[in-house]
Amino acid sequence: MNVALSSNKADSVVKKRKKSFLSDVKQNFYLYLLVLPGILYFVIFKYLPMVGIIVAFQDFNTVKGLFKSKFVGLKNFEYFFTSKDWLVVTWNTLYLNLLFLITGLFFSILIAIVLSEISSKYFKKVTQSLVILPNFISWTLVSMFVFALLSTDVGLINSVLKALGFIQEGQEINFYANPSLWAGILVVLKIWKTAGFGSVVYLAAIAGIDQEIYEAAKMDGASRMQCITKITLPQLKTTAVLLTLFGIGGIFHGDLGMIYAIVGDNPYLYDTTDVIDTYVFRMLRQMNDMSMSTAIGLYQSFVGFVIVYITNYLAKKYDSDSAIF
């Protein structure tokens, strides 16, 4: 009797939710229509391709197809984890992305605060345009500039050092054979290209701060630096934590476009620049092994999900308004 009553109650709740949802759709039809392209994008390009996860557990054959290829279980994962490459690419991915995340956060906030403190509107607009501009330059074009700077024979840096007498002919710095330099080089390039664009969100957050707070602080004798440290930075905390969480969501995904365009297939630099994405791309291109590439990609996505979940849990403990879910 109780089971029947509970099932009826559950059915009535489901029916009420359906009616409320349908009535909400009718009431806000154009808003749902506006959201529809975004929903279709995620369904088509994010959720439907997840069927391909099965390839990670197969000896995939393009002729036999997705559902007729031989099932091999965890063999593809075993091959990857028994090689020394998985430790190198995993460490490089985490290390480089942490550097990008920390330095990007710092310089984006710094640029936003500096721009917000500029009083001249014309100078502010010109400066903001200049710092945002690099974001719209492709990494392929950036790689050409980098080569022009770092090339051993004709690079600008080696040419200037020789002209100033710091090095002699034949003593040029071979950047493309020195892996220890490239973590710093990639971080500098990432900051130059993305920090200006990243500051836009923080500028919007600063613009939303009530100006009366600053006026009251100045009347109490607060200096400009005190206004920044006691008012601006605390007000940016929630935005910074939220954007950091989004950044951590991609911490296990290396920037393939950036690293492959600048470094390419240079084996001398694999020790510090080879990330999971470049490793998968090279394996797929050179070995034509779809199953192995999918297995590594699945490992990458799974660990990334775990990191996001743990970080979001910690953020919720620290500040519930900053959590994603």
Secondary structure, 3 states (H helix, E strand, C coil): CHHHHHHHHHHHHHHHHHHHHHHHHHHCHHHHHHHHHHHHHHHHHHHHHHHHHHHHHEECCCCCCCCCCEECCCHHHHHHHCCCHHHHHHHHHHHHHHHHHHHHHHHHHHHHHHHHHCCCHHHHHHHHHHHHHHHHCCHHHHHHHHHHHHCCCCCHHHHHHHHCCCCCCCCCCCHHHCHHHHHHHHHHHHHHHHHHHHHHHHHHHHHCCCHHHHHHHHHCCCCHHHHHHHHHHHHCHHHHHHHHHHHHHCCCCCCHHHHHHHCCCCHHHHHHHCCHHHHHHHHHHHCCCHHHHHHHHHHHHHHHHHHHHHHHHHHHHHCHHHCCC
